[in-house]
Amino acid sequence: MSNSARISPHDLPEPDEQALLVSKRLQQLIADKIADAGGVISFARFMELALYAPGLGYYRAGAARFGAGGDFSTAPELSALFGRTLARQIAEIMAHLGGAEVIELGPGTGKLAVDALAELKSLGALPQRWRMLEVSGALRAEQAQTLSCAGTDLLDRVEWLEQLPEDSEKSIWIANEVIDALPVRRFIRTDDGVLELGVANQANSFAWSRMAADKDLVAAVEAIESRLGRLPTGYVSEVCTRLPAFINGIAQSLQRGVTLWIDYGYPRREYYLPERGSGTLICHYRHRAHNDPFLYPGLQDITAFVDFSALADALMGAGLDLLGYAPQGPFLLGGGLAELARPDIESADERQRLAASQSIQRLTHPGDMGEKFKVMAAGRGYSGPISGFRLSDRRGFL
């Protein structure tokens, strides 16, 4: 997501009356779940309901989420150069696979598919199919609207999925800002061990509540500490215990091909630094970032940064080969972004050149998305090149 200003929740604009009504319905649903569970639920369960409750959750309701009219902007909305550069990488992988289909997880508005398909067409390298795995009916409608501007020859290649495919022989999987939206569990390290930070309903509002950590959460924190040493007392962070199962399901659908994971995050040694002792949880509402996940349930995005070491472990644990890991900036430049942008810049007027230069800066500069976002590739049965990693490959830092 775009770098939004980090502010106090009290400085956020108030939702309109209809949005507040939806939020209150979701708040009551979550409160009922908490009561049914005996007074407290895990934060992962809260996050799951806040984002994905049918008809009410952030990604299941009909409000705008992406771009200038939503709550945050992803790289495809910032510049078509993002999708076009990924298309060059897709074409390279397809050539070495002898053809393949593309499967996009969490397709957002559909802008990435539009830009990538147009570039692939210009290269004479269209995939067999571009399949979009999307469970939200509201988002499928938004994607269809975006794709309607593409030519019918491109649109005919697009197919929507609601579950993992079982008929994909050779495929390239694209997951841009997907892992950060997986529900995470929050924990606190105490002198006596690890406790889970759950969610309780207090005075008609949600609040953090300490609860006993089950064996899965204890094992996950022990695995972190076995590599980094004991975390400081009072240290609060999160861990995605669902990640291995999520990745395993995808790996089972991948017969031969490559998966590309693009998200904001750190390797484990940076994720759990002592100075990051309040975790990485972040919320986005109308292009403003804050850290109160209990505000306006269903109306704001809730995410956590990705532990790319955990992602690498999950990918390799599922039987895939780790093929590369780099910051987004070097990956896009290695994949040909500058070469793609040059003709547009050289033939554009001053205003267009400035806009293009600013887009490149946003996508690649270390002080912006260029370092904050990372790209990881893993695959099965693929030994060809991935040019995005020719300038940088930091697998040794994981």
Buried (B, 14 or more C-beta within 10 A) or exposed (E): BBBBEEEEBEEBEEBEEEBBEBBBBBBBBBBEBBEEBEEBBBBBBBBBBBBBBEBBBBBBBEBEBBBEEBBBBBBBBBBBBBBBBBBBBBBBBBBEBEEBBBBBBBBBBBBBBBBBBBBBBEBEBBBBBBBBBBBBEBBBEBBBEBBEEBEEEBBEBBEBBEEBBEEBEBBBBBBBBBBBBBBBBBBBBEEEEBBBBBBBBEEEEBEBBBBEBEEEBBEBBEBBBEEBEEBEEEBBBBBBBBBBEBBBEBBEBBEBBBBBBBBBBBBBEBBBEEEBBEBBBBBBBBBBBBBBBBBBBBBBBBBBBBBBBBBBBBBBEBEBBBBBBBBBBBBBBBBBBBEBBEEBBEEBEEEEBEBBEEBBBBBBEEEBBBBBBBBBBBBBEBEEBBBBBBBBBBBEEB
